[in-house]
Amino acid sequence: MVQVVLPAHLKTLAKVHGAVTLDVPEPVTQRTVLDALEAAYPVLCGTIRDRATRRRRAFVRFYACGEDVSNAAPDDPLPAAVTAGAEPYLVVGAMAGG
């Protein structure tokens, strides 16, 4: 089971509190985690990834085990600690502006 931590506005949209726990098929990658998240919470479709291209939205970042994995290939395996549910996969809304 993979734990996914969402930013507050996406938690509100999905009507969840705390981390979301998902059953993700092997191999656990960013793509399979986000696919499982969008399948469980269809209201999130298009908020984290573009609906047509399935690419990460510009102001969204992903972290696993304290490392920014936003620019990693979507099919690269996530760390074992994330796969085991010991560490969360973080979806973070980036801040911009002056």
Protein Blocks (a to p, Z undefined) as FASTA:
>chain_A
ZZddddfklmmmnopghjddddddddddfklmmmmmmmmmmmlgoklpcfklopacfkbc
cdeehiafklgcfkbccdfklmnomaccddddddedZZ
